[in-house]
C-alpha cells in the first residue's frame, strides 16, 4: 500500500472525540512528589505543576483487553494502526490557566491527523491528538500529542555504533539516576502497562532495547520542573518537547538548559554517553 492510500485508510478516525473526567486529588500529588523525591507536594487549591496533568485521564482498561505490549488493544478511540510498536514522540503544550488541586476536571481529546511516512528503519505512522483540559468554564491546558507507530526492531547482534555526542553547552545541569522503583511507581501512577518500563526480557528480546526504558512523559515532566526552577519565578506558558533517543534504567542522565531569549529557555535531557535524548523549548509569561 502506498503512502497516500495508507493515509486514506484511517481518514474516518480524524475528528473523533472522547471526553474523560478526573478528580485532581491531593493524594495523587503526594504520591507523585514521593516518586520524584520532592520535599513537599501541592495541596488543595494550589496549581497543578506542569506535566503532572499526565497523571490523570488515562484509560483504565481491563486486563483481557490489553495487547501483548501491555498497551490497550488497538482500535476504539485511536485508529487500529497495523504497525506493532508505539510510543509517545512529543507534545506541544500550552498552559493557559492554572488547574487547581482538588478540582474536578475534564479532558476532551480529538484526533487531528493520521500520517504515514517512510523512515530509515521502515514504515512509520504518526497520530496527532489534541487534548483540551478544562475546570468549570476555564480552559486550563491545550496539548497536541504525537504518537508514533513503527515496525518491530529486532535485537541487534554485536557492538552497536557509538551515539553522537550532543555539543550544546548548558548553563545549568542536574543529574537523574533512574532505578526500577522510579519506573514502577510512575507506571503505577499513570496506569501505564507498557512492558518496556518493567519487563526487562520483553524490553530486550521483543522490542530491541538494551534495558528497561525511562518513560518519555516522566523525562518531560522532570524537564519542565527543571525549566521552572531556572525560570526566574515566572509562570510556564508553553512547553514543546520531542523525544530523540531512549533513556534506560540504571544509567544516569542529565537535565540541562540555557537561556534562549527574554522569555524562553532551551532545555534538554542528555544520555550517559553524551547523546541527546529529549529536546524542549520552555516559554514563560
Secondary structure, DSSP 8 states (H G I E B T S, - for coil): --HHHHHHHTGGGTT-EEEEEEE--HHHHHHHHHHTT-S----TTSB--TTGGGGSS-----GGGB-TTSSB-S-TTS---S-SEEEEEEEEEEE-S--BTT-EEEEEEEEEEEEEEEETTEEEEEEEEEEEEEETTEEEEEEEEEEEEE-------S------------SEEEEE---HHHHHHHHHHTT---GGGT-HHHHHHTT--SS-B--HHHHHHHHHHHHHHTTTT--EEEEEEEE-S--BTT--EEEEEEE-SSSEEEEEEE-TTS-EEEEEEEEE-
